[in-house]
């Protein structure tokens, strides 16, 4: 075995489920941020967590609003998700800039991409500082799914975005 750094280690665990964290901007529009640092935390009560960079717009909006919708985007969004990861919601209206079609979900209060496999409507319980990130511990209020949509994964240490059946090509 050879010693690795953290980014090299991500290549060994690929593919990683890819999510878009949807939060409400100050003007009521939706911000979307691709994040792979997501984990189920509890079945009873249902809880999920995600890590977002300390300086990220998503961390700030989640902590301010105390709400987020964690989604698994569909394969039609692969290029747009990659583009979203290269800009900040602080100065880019990603939904309009990248032409992401959005839809409402019941009781969500935050729009999500129309091509979504899974959506967790969440309430922030706690944000913990973890190195250069905040780990957001959330209660799951509602879960919506569409099994006809192929979800995206991050491959090659976050270097490629593709559905599972395409990632090994």
ChimeraX attribute file (.defattr): number of C-alpha atoms within 10 A of each C-alpha:
attribute: neighborCount
match mode: 1-to-1
recipient: residues
	/A:1	3
	/A:2	3
	/A:3	6
	/A:4	9
	/A:5	7
	/A:6	8
	/A:7	11
	/A:8	12
	/A:9	12
	/A:10	17
	/A:11	16
	/A:12	11
	/A:13	11
	/A:14	15
	/A:15	23
	/A:16	21
	/A:17	20
	/A:18	25
	/A:19	28
	/A:20	23
	/A:21	27
	/A:22	26
	/A:23	31
	/A:24	22
	/A:25	21
	/A:26	11
	/A:27	6
	/A:28	11
	/A:29	14
	/A:30	22
	/A:31	28
	/A:32	30
	/A:33	26
	/A:34	24
	/A:35	24
	/A:36	19
	/A:37	14
	/A:38	19
	/A:39	13
	/A:40	13
	/A:41	15
	/A:42	12
	/A:43	9
	/A:44	6
	/A:45	10
	/A:46	15
	/A:47	20
	/A:48	21
	/A:49	22
	/A:50	22
	/A:51	22
	/A:52	25
	/A:53	17
	/A:54	16
	/A:55	13
	/A:56	15
	/A:57	20
	/A:58	27
	/A:59	23
	/A:60	18
	/A:61	20
	/A:62	23
	/A:63	19
	/A:64	14
	/A:65	14
	/A:66	18
	/A:67	22
	/A:68	27
	/A:69	29
	/A:70	27
	/A:71	27
	/A:72	27
	/A:73	29
	/A:74	25
	/A:75	21
	/A:76	18
	/A:77	22
	/A:78	18
	/A:79	13
	/A:80	18
	/A:81	25
	/A:82	17
	/A:83	15
	/A:84	21
	/A:85	15
	/A:86	9
	/A:87	13
	/A:88	17
	/A:89	20
	/A:90	15
	/A:91	8
	/A:92	13
	/A:93	18
	/A:94	22
	/A:95	19
	/A:96	13
	/A:97	11
	/A:98	15
	/A:99	11
	/A:100	18
	/A:101	13
	/A:102	16
	/A:103	12
	/A:104	12
	/A:105	16
	/A:106	10
	/A:107	9
	/A:108	18
	/A:109	16
	/A:110	22
	/A:111	21
	/A:112	28
	/A:113	22
	/A:114	16
	/A:115	21
	/A:116	27
	/A:117	20
	/A:118	20
	/A:119	25
	/A:120	22
	/A:121	23
	/A:122	24
	/A:123	21
	/A:124	20
	/A:125	14
	/A:126	14
	/A:127	19
	/A:128	11
	/A:129	13
	/A:130	13
	/A:131	9
	/A:132	11
	/A:133	17
	/A:134	21
	/A:135	21
	/A:136	24
	/A:137	21
	/A:138	24
	/A:139	21
	/A:140	23
	/A:141	15
	/A:142	15
	/A:143	15
	/A:144	13
	/A:145	13
	/A:146	13
	/A:147	9
	/A:148	9
	/A:149	17
	/A:150	20
	/A:151	25
	/A:152	29
	/A:153	26
	/A:154	26
	/A:155	24
	/A:156	18
	/A:157	17
	/A:158	18
	/A:159	9
	/A:160	15
	/A:161	24
	/A:162	22
	/A:163	22
	/A:164	17
	/A:165	10
	/A:166	11
	/A:167	16
	/A:168	10
	/A:169	4
